[in-house]
Each structure stands twice: as C-alpha cells, then as structure tokens.
Amino acid sequence: MSVIKILTAVVTAYLLGSLPSAVWAGRIFHGIDVREHGSGNAGATNVIRVLGWKTGVPVLIFDMAKGFLAAMLPHLLHLAPAGSPELINLKILTGFIAIIGHVFPVFAGFRGGKGVATMFGILLAIHPPVTLACLGIFLLVFLITGIVSVSSITAGISFPVFLLAVFGTPSLLFKIFSLLVALALVVTHRKNIKRLIKGEESRLFRKKRNE
C-alpha cells in the first residue's frame, strides 16, 4: 500500500469536500452569499429555501457527487483489493476527510455546511443497499413532515440500525462509523432540534389549507 497514494487520496478528498457549491451558486447566479440568509448554512436545503429549487437541486446533486467521488478515491487509486475490509476502511477515511472539507472549506473561508448531502454520497459509495434504505426513510419522513432536519436525523439514526441488524459489513470500523454518523447528524442539527421543540422549525414546503 503506497503512502504517497494514500496522502494523495486524503488531500484530494479534502479539496473535493471544500468545493462550496452553495456559496458559488449564490454568488454567481444571484449575487449573494447564501450564508448570510435563511438558516445561514451553506447547504442545499438553505439554497432551496433562499434561492429556489432551480438553484438548490444542482447544488444538492453536486454535493452528493463530490462525496461519492471522494469515497471512491481508494478504489480508483487501487489502494486495496476490491470488497476487502481494508478498502472499506480507506473509503471511510477519504469520506471523512471530504466531510471535514465540506464543513471547513478552504475555498470559502472555512465556513461550510452540515454535510448531509455529501455524507449521502459517501455512504452510497461505501454501502449502496443501506444508503438507499436510509434514503427511503428520509423521503417517507419528509413527505409526512415536510421538514428536512427531522428527515435527516431520522435517516441518520436508521443507518446503523439497517447496517447492524439487516445488511451487515465485514468492517468493524464501518460499524463504528455508522454509529458516529448517527451521532454527528444529531449534534450538527442541535439548533434545528431546539427550533423543533419550540415549534419554530420551518418546512421546505407548506401544506395548503382549505379555505
């Protein structure tokens, strides 16, 4: 296993994660810094809320894609045999570095987003069945509540449940990582949780009332 290749993968993963699609989209197409509006978060949800779906959806896809690519770097650089626990561990490493890049982007003053979309791309690259199952949970909760934070937290908590109880993995590190993912989503959404308790958390769409 080449140390130089691993360092290349780590640095590339951070730079990929640091690509601030939300900030760039706001500045290029709308002349604003999306971090100064809405929730103040440089993520796809805030872009959709502030700038609309036409800008937000490409940001969402971009953030997922950069997470997916970052986690695939060990595979693309042939750092370990395909399907081996070592390859999974390396994917977790580069994925984690990409999340750090998204939260603390070098290209946007180290003020980034929460990394939910990027995390989805990472997990899709590591374990597609579990990730798609969690996506189903996210969509179900979102259709019921219309609240992204509730959907993200619920999907995040369901991730280690699906992995440990249903699908399984040969990597002990991935099992630990799945628990950390759930914990991280709760911690990064603590402000949202406070707003939920107060009944102040906004919905991405509002149900029409009968008049």
Secondary structure, 3 states (H helix, E strand, C coil): CCHHHHHHHHHHHHHHHCCCHHHHHHHHHHCCCHHHCCCCCCCHHHHHHHHCHHHHHHHHHHHHHHHHHHHHHHHHCCCCCCCCHHHHHHHHHHHHHHHHHHHCCHHHCCCCCCCHHHHHHHHHHHCHHHHHHHHHHHHHHHHHHCCHHHHHHHHHHHHHHHHHHHHCCCCHHHHHHHHHHHHHHHHHCHHHHHHHHHCCCCCCCCCCCCC
